[in-house]
């Protein structure tokens, strides 16, 4: 998606070690107009799948998931990384590595918000190794939900995430594809 690629080229920062800083428009400060355009594009790509819920991970996936949900008329469920006291004792929980935190993080969902039989569209900020998205898949499958598609704002094609998701057999889309973060540069796939 041209607008997202241009924004990354202008404002994204390559911090080294495969980390792309986009917190000025995706997750610490959100460019609502851009996220709305991204949500509209995801809705166009995935409308035909008949999703009943959108699933993401806090915090970075919330903005694109929410704008996609608005355009599809669906609720958003996000996996929490800490369990609040308002959540029931019985939860769905898995671990996934966090590239930016440099450690494993918990992903937690309350069963009351992801009941059996849902058709789940996963929308997240990055597709890198696929580990976080596969964590969301595990949670949804444990709940008895069906994964119908996966969307990511930004895909780092050199980290193998798309290949890791291939066994799901679902449509996987990304709006900006980064082919390299070598030598302090940000290189996009055509």
C-alpha distance (Angstrom), angle and dihedral (degrees) to the residues before:
residue distance angle dihedral
X1 . . .
X2 3.77 . .
X3 3.83 98.1 .
X4 3.81 93.5 52.1
X5 3.81 93.7 45.2
X6 3.82 90.3 50.5
X7 3.82 91.8 49.0
X8 3.81 91.8 50.0
X9 3.81 90.7 47.9
X10 3.82 91.1 50.1
X11 3.81 102.3 38.4
X12 3.80 108.9 13.2
X13 3.78 117.3 105.2
X14 3.78 126.2 -150.1
X15 3.82 103.8 -141.0
X16 3.80 94.5 -178.7
X17 3.80 128.9 -112.2
X18 3.81 89.9 71.1
X19 3.80 94.4 -62.0
X20 3.80 118.0 137.7
X21 3.80 114.1 -167.8
X22 3.80 111.8 -144.5
X23 3.79 98.6 150.0
X24 3.80 91.8 120.2
X25 3.82 90.8 72.7
X26 3.84 110.2 9.8
X27 3.78 113.1 41.7
X28 3.79 119.6 -3.5
X29 3.75 95.2 33.7
X30 3.80 112.5 16.5
X31 3.80 124.9 -148.7
X32 3.80 94.4 -143.9
X33 3.80 94.4 -169.5
X34 3.79 92.3 52.4
X35 3.82 92.3 45.1
X36 3.80 88.6 50.4
X37 3.82 90.2 54.5
X38 3.81 89.6 47.8
X39 3.81 91.1 49.9
X40 3.79 90.5 49.5
X41 3.81 90.5 51.8
X42 3.81 92.7 48.0
X43 3.81 89.5 48.7
X44 3.81 89.5 52.9
X45 3.82 91.4 49.0
X46 3.80 97.0 45.9
X47 3.83 106.4 28.7
X48 3.82 92.2 103.0
X49 3.83 93.6 59.2
X50 3.81 97.1 76.9
X51 3.81 95.0 -131.6
X52 3.79 116.4 -177.9
X53 3.83 98.0 -168.2
X54 3.77 138.8 20.7
X55 3.79 117.6 -137.8
X56 3.81 127.6 -162.4
X57 3.80 141.8 151.7
X58 3.78 124.8 -105.1
X59 2.97 130.8 -76.5
X60 3.76 114.6 -1.8
X61 3.79 97.0 38.6
X62 3.79 95.5 52.7
X63 3.83 99.1 82.2
X64 3.83 97.3 51.9
X65 3.82 91.7 38.3
X66 3.79 91.9 51.5
X67 3.79 95.7 48.4
X68 3.81 90.3 46.8
X69 3.79 89.3 50.1
X70 3.79 91.8 51.4
X71 3.81 91.0 54.9
X72 3.82 92.6 45.4
X73 3.81 96.0 40.7
X74 3.82 92.6 -123.6
X75 3.80 136.4 132.3
X76 3.81 121.0 -110.6
X77 3.79 123.8 -135.5
X78 3.77 117.6 -169.1
X79 3.76 127.3 -163.5
X80 3.77 109.9 -121.2
X81 3.80 121.4 -138.6
X82 3.80 93.6 -149.1
X83 3.81 127.1 34.4
X84 3.81 113.2 -117.6
X85 3.82 119.6 -147.9
X86 3.80 88.9 -113.0
X87 3.81 91.5 66.0
X88 3.81 117.5 91.3
X89 3.80 119.9 -105.3
X90 3.82 91.9 -112.8
X91 3.81 108.7 67.5
X92 3.78 140.0 154.5
X93 3.80 107.8 -107.7
X94 3.78 135.7 175.8
X95 3.78 136.9 159.9
X96 3.79 126.6 -120.3
X97 3.79 131.9 175.8
X98 3.79 117.0 -107.2
X99 3.80 113.0 -146.8
X100 3.80 93.4 -163.4
X101 3.82 95.5 43.6
X102 3.80 92.9 43.1
X103 3.81 93.4 -136.5
X104 3.79 144.5 69.4
X105 3.80 116.0 -75.2
X106 3.78 130.8 -163.5
X107 3.79 120.0 -116.4
X108 3.81 111.0 -158.2
X109 3.80 130.9 -175.7
X110 3.78 128.8 -179.5
X111 3.83 112.9 -126.6
X112 3.80 89.9 -135.7
X113 3.82 90.1 69.5
X114 3.80 99.1 42.6
X115 3.80 108.0 43.1
X116 3.79 125.7 179.0
X117 3.81 115.7 -76.6
X118 3.80 100.6 31.0
X119 3.82 118.8 143.7
X120 3.80 102.6 -134.8
X121 3.79 129.1 -155.3
X122 3.81 111.6 -167.2
X123 3.81 115.9 -147.3
X124 3.81 119.5 179.7
X125 3.78 140.0 160.7
X126 3.82 99.5 -114.6
X127 3.76 138.3 25.1
X128 3.81 104.5 -163.7
X129 3.81 116.4 134.1
X130 3.79 91.4 -9.0
X131 3.81 92.4 -123.1
X132 3.82 97.1 123.9
X133 3.79 92.8 44.5
X134 3.81 90.4 48.4
X135 3.82 87.4 51.4
X136 3.81 88.8 54.9
X137 3.80 89.1 47.5
X138 3.83 90.3 53.7
X139 3.80 90.9 51.1
X140 3.80 93.0 48.8
X141 3.79 93.5 46.1
X142 3.81 91.2 48.5
X143 3.80 87.0 54.5
X144 3.80 90.1 52.6
X145 3.81 94.0 -109.2
X146 3.79 126.5 140.7
X147 3.81 120.3 -127.2
X148 3.81 108.4 -135.1
X149 3.82 101.7 173.1
X150 3.79 147.5 -12.9
X151 3.80 128.5 -138.1
X152 3.81 129.3 -177.2
X153 3.77 128.8 -175.4
X154 3.80 92.2 -143.4
X155 3.78 129.0 22.0
X156 3.78 121.8 -163.6
X157 3.80 95.0 -154.1
X158 3.80 93.0 -169.4
X159 3.84 93.1 65.1
X160 3.82 97.3 65.3
X161 3.79 100.3 -123.2
X162 3.79 95.8 135.6
X163 3.80 89.7 54.6
X164 3.82 90.3 48.6
X165 3.82 89.3 55.3
X166 3.83 95.6 45.9
X167 3.80 93.3 94.5
X168 3.82 89.4 63.2
X169 3.80 89.3 70.9
X170 3.80 93.1 -145.7
X171 3.79 135.5 122.5
X172 3.83 110.6 -83.7
X173 3.80 118.8 -167.9
X174 3.79 135.4 175.2
X175 3.79 128.6 -172.1
X176 3.81 98.2 -148.9
X177 3.80 125.2 26.4
X178 3.78 119.9 -157.1
X179 3.80 113.6 -161.7
X180 3.81 98.0 -176.5
X181 3.79 143.2 9.1
X182 3.80 93.4 -176.2
X183 3.81 123.6 137.7
X184 3.81 93.7 11.3
X185 3.81 91.9 -64.3
X186 3.80 131.8 121.8
X187 3.79 110.3 -137.9
X188 3.79 121.2 -172.6
X189 3.78 128.2 -149.6
X190 3.79 112.7 -122.4
